[in-house]
């Protein structure tokens, strides 16, 4: 009884912690997200009402290679900024935008395959925006020179493009720039049918003296994501610098820049939940990387690198090749880039978490079922069946241990009566009893402990993978990565008002709560009143707790509970253990005797 009491006290404390996290962190986060989305939508509507400005001269922005100086405050609308400089159009199956010939920047990029909401008529996702806008986000490659080299390409350099040039996945574009010292830079930019740009620079020295130049690259953005970050997901700076994975939150870099040791190989950039922008520098040259936050002029976050200087002899040329990834973090695409371009550990651009060895195979299994059934919700159900099948032997051992513990319960009560307050003697006697009866008292805990990483891995898959974003199930679930949109407060949409986040309780969380209630009723009701109260209220607590979780996870939990009830019934019958479900359900409605006077 003491062990049971401790067990239920531990559960109660865990529930209190989770509830505190839910109501003090999750619900305010959801409300903040909703307000941020409303503010963003209002801003977009305001910008759309403003007329585009006429074309003008490109903004002169100072830079010093990988360490740019102050950036002027961004005040232009997107339309005004796009009209300020000559551009080369980008048009592929996956991308739409343009290259800014001032700096040869990728600063105008939209993702054709993704919309802001589940409504297909909503705007497509904007990834990059020009530096003159409040949402500036761009990638730039350039050089650092000296007085001997003359001016080299940087942020304000105006490149020359062929007339009518257009970048597609079948037609690359070559930009050129020649300085007054006889250095010619020819930049060929190509893009595949997804999100990888290949930037090949040929530097030719037509002068009479050797020229020493250092290449740099940077990913710069002004604002953090509008959606508040959560602990299960990394958003911010990321890179594989040399052999090590380096991750830094925005808040950490605001306090102090991150400067890994000089390395060779790897990649670096900035990642969001579903999107990312990274640069893969030349893999055989040493470079210095840095993650930093600047507050001079326009505040900005920047991931950059500076390569060691190379010398171009008179009459000679060198060639440098960079890769720029800018797009959606689709698992097959990311894995394909890692293999085809031999980019080290590029798959870690997706935050698979600590249980990487479970999380990624879990996605692969789910993706297999999706490709077969064409529905990620069905894929979740099928994956759950496979997981339950894998854990069936452990579950069988768990319930066998429970049956054995129940069988020796009378002997344990006798020992408690015999030893009284002698806890040491009671413990030794019980250990001897376990040994004689060949019972392992902790055997029933191992299956539960082993399933925790699996559950967490599944949560990660549903929460982080873009494949789950806006993926429908059936009926009212049109986005498995978002909470169930229905709520009992407005009678599941019959009443014309929106329930506050604190009271949001959808149909699937209710189904999950019922299945959890039935599962708990499969076991005897604890005799202790406190334990019985926890036993009764736990399904309700978890119902409210999971109401704000992704619908895909709630569907998994409800389906997992249903399978567990069936599985537990089969195993308990096999071991001759009485199933308490119907007796417990009857007991809920049975009139309790009045207390004796």
Order of alpha helices (4+ residues) and beta strands (2+ residues): alpha-alpha-alpha-beta-beta-beta-beta-beta-beta-beta-beta-beta-beta-beta-beta-beta-alpha-beta-beta-beta-beta-beta-beta-beta-alpha-alpha-alpha-alpha-alpha-alpha-alpha-alpha-alpha-alpha-alpha
